[in-house]
Amino acid sequence: MEEVSFLKIGCSRFIYGKGTAALLPDEILRYGKKAYIVGGPSTLPLVREKAEAGIAEKGIEAVYRVMDEPNSVDFAKRLTVAAKEAESELVVAIGGGKCMDLCKVFSDMAGLPIITVPTSVATCAGSSAVSIMYTKENGSYDCSIPKEKEIDSVIVDLDIIGASPKQLFASGIMDSIAKLPEIVNGTAKLTYPEVSLQKYMAYSNSVFIYDFLTRFGVQVFENPMGDEKLLQDLTLVNLIVTSMVSGFSSGSDQLAVAHGLYDAVRKFFPVEAKNALHGEIVAVGVLMQMRFNHESEAEYQKILGMMKKMNMPLTLKDLGVEPTQENIRILKEYNIMKNNIVKPEDLARLDQAFEEII
């Protein structure tokens, strides 16, 4: 038998617009009448307020659980037991990326469909087919787990997205921008058939994401509700197109210095960097990645300027990690291992890249 390949991209249903959180009860009924709903301390009440009347009116039995610990495999296992005891028929995840990732693993373990309700543009995890998991002890990076199938439904309420904290806009914008400098890895561009079709599709979408966000990202950050169509388009770019890049990139030989920094910071400095968002750490990694790629000074300054306008961290110290010789050694060695950097010239480029964030 010939080798069989699978692409896990996006979701079965993507519902977006103003006030769409009120449609959650109708979407729940597509999969059952008993929902296990998990959300963050602030985001769960926000969506619950908009959907609870419809949930009661339609006779849906809902169990609500606040996500009050790291998204660990152990937590997912305990939620699986609780959902089975409640005879739940589906999972609903409300909030940020860690809640999405937790519930994707939980839904697979329980064999239940899942609806995600991302509440910011920093949540491409709401439609991606992989979960980044952390340890239950201190929230340090643990592993990544691919989802068995695509997300069943995604509901995006632009009223909620538009009112989310500006820090989340900046984080989401830079996390998506990172896709292009990570995937090109030192080349001017990728061409087909010199690279696989999957990687070329990831690259092509990354070019669009980069161009769109470098043109409009700061404008939306400064006034999210100033242009409703632009907010809608940026939301689609961050929550759908970015997750498509992740799907096409899965299993490729993509070198990711930026996300390598993220994984290392979360693994070795979870306490020091606990207040830094995912996209903020990745953004600092983007500065490294661009230097590693020998990107033009003009392009580097463009991204650096965007980050300054959005009040983002620019250095390890800004993230909470002291740039001591030992700390840099730990971060550098992890990146070398994670991305299989072995050539002397690439090791030298990594050294130069780290100079940018000290």
Secondary structure by P-SEA (a helix, b strand, c coil): ccbbbbbbccccccccccccccaaaaaaaacccccbbbbcccaaaaaaaacaaaaaaabbbbbbbbccccccaaaaaaaaaaaaaacccbbbbcccaaaaaaaaaaaaaacbbbbbbbcccccccccccbbbbbbcccccccbbbbbcccccbbbbcaaaaaaccaaaaaaaaaaaaaaaaaaaccccccccccccaaaaaaaaaaaaaaaaaaacaaaaaacccccaaaaaaaaaaaccaaaaaaaaacccccccaaaaaaaaaaaccccccccccaaaaaaaaaaaaaaaacccaaaaaaaaaaaaaaccccccccccccccaaaaaaaaaaaaaaaccccaaaaaaaaaaaaacc
